[in-house]
Amino acid sequence: ARTAAAGHRSRRRAPLGGSVPTMSLNIGGTPSSLVIQGKKVNVVKQLGEGGFAVVYLVQRSDGTRYAVKKVHYREKEQLDAINNELSVMKKLGRSCRHIVALVASERYRPDGGGAGSVLMMMQYCPSSLGDVLERRGGKFSRQEPLFKCF
C-alpha cells in the first residue's frame, strides 16, 4: 500500500477493531482510490483543502458518491478534537437532515509514530451554504432561521 505522506511502502498499525486504510496514489499525491473499513472508493476530485484537512469527492463502484475528509494530526490535542468531531457525528447519526451523516471513519499512522491522519467518509452534499445564499442573491434575514435555506 502507498501513503499520501510518504509516497512509498510503509508499515502501519491497524486501528482497534478495524482494517488498515489503504491508498493508491496518482502522480502529484492525490489518491486515486481509498479503502475505509473495507469500503473501496475511487477519488473523483479534490473538493477543498485547509490547514489540516483535504476533502475529496469519491465514488463507489455502484455509483454512490461520498465526501471523504482526510484530517492530519501531529499532537494528542489535535487527535482529541478529531475524535470529538467523530463522536458528535456518530451521536447525530442520520437524525438531522441538515447535517451530513458519517458513513465510516478510520485512523492511520503512516510511520507508526504519533502523527497520522483520520479519514471520515460522509454523505456527499453537492451544494454548500454558500451556494444556497448565492442563489438567493447573497441576502439572508437575521430573523429567518438558517435551516429554512435548505
Salt bridges, closest charged atoms under 4 A:
ASP62 OD2 - ARG60 NH2 2.57
ASP80 OD2 - LYS76 NZ 2.93
GLU85 OE2 - LYS69 NZ 2.93
GLU144 OE1 - ARG136 NH2 3.16
